[in-house]
Amino acid sequence: LYFSAQEGMLFFYDINGLQYEMKICADILQPISSLIFSPDYTTLLVVADQGTVYTYKPAHSGEAVKLLDACSSCFLAADFLTPGDKYCVSVTISGEVQVWFLEDGTCLSKLNLDIEVQVN
């Protein structure tokens, strides 16, 4: 079970029957708004409140790697494009939808919706 705390910490609960162990996986130093696993569960997208998107690979137990940083407005949400886990799509508060290559953070495409976006 992965979860985040308001301070920007990414935690993992290893649950085995009635026993559990909590581990700190990463500290991104800003509040986390969402966590999204890739379809094959190899990569976790970590979206921060301030508009930064990180990737975390649980099998490698390393730090979260900054992938995308907000430019003109904050990222509101991000998710993987399926099938696979090579691409993700993000939307900003200002209504810009972007497709990203996850390996190096290259923006492959963008579309401006010309409307402010909200997530419910």
N, C-alpha and C positions, 0 to 999 in steps of 0.2 A: 504494500500500500504506500503510494507516494502522496505527500501533501506538502503544502507550504504554509509558512507563518507570515504574519503581517510584516515582519522585519526583513523579509527577502530570503529566508532560509528554506532550502528544499530538504525535506526529511523523508526517510524510508522506514516503514515499520515492517520488520520481518516477523510474520506471525506463523507460529507452529503450534497448533492445538490451543492450549490455554497459555502458552508461553509467547512472549514477544520481545523483540529487541529493537530499539529506536536508534537510527544512525543519521547523522547529518551528512547529506550528499554534497551540497553546494551552498554558497552564500553569494547572492548576486547584488547585495547591498541596496536593494530597492524592493518595495512591495510587489508581490506576484499576483497577477489578476487571473491567470488560467494556466492549466497544465494539460497538454494534449499528447497522447501516445500515437506513434506511427502505427499503421495497420499491422505490422509485424512485431510490434512492441520492442523494437531495437533502439528507438530514439524518442526522447521526450522533448516536445517544444515547451519552453517556459516563457510566458508572455508577462512582462512587467508592466505595472501601472503607468510608468513614465514613457512607455512606448518602445521598449527594447525587447527583442526576441532572442532567446538563447536556445541552444540545443544541449541536451544532456544524454549521454549514452550509458545506461545502467551497467551494461556488461563491462565497460572500461573503468567504471568507478572513478572517473576523473572529475575535473571541474566542469561547470557549465560554460560553454563557449558562446561568446556574443556573436550572433549571426547577423542581425538586422538592428539598425538604430533609427529611431524616428527622425525624420527630416523636418518637413513642414508641419506635421501634426502627429499626434500619438497613434500608435497601432491600437486598435480597439479589440481586434481578435485575429487569430491565426489558426490555420489547420492544415493538415497534410492533404495533398491532392492524391487520390488513389486511382489506380493501384500503385503500390510501391511506396517508397519513402524518400524519393529524390527531390520532390518539389513540395512547396507549401504555398498557400494563398493567404494574403493578409488584407485587412480593410482598416483604413484610418477613420478617425472621427469626421474628417472633412469629406469622406466618401470616395477615397482613392483605393481601388482594388488592385493588388499587385501579386504577381506570380514570381516566386523566388526559387533559384537552384540552391538546395541546401548544402551542397558540398563546399561552396565558396561564398555564398550570400549574394550571388549575382541576381539582379532584378531582370527577369526575362520579358515581362510584359506588365503594362499597367493600363487601367481604365478609370477615368474619373466619372463618378455617378452624378456629379453636380448637385449633391444633396447631403446634408449632415446625417450621419449614421448613428444609431443607437442599438445596443444589444440588450435584449430582454431575457 
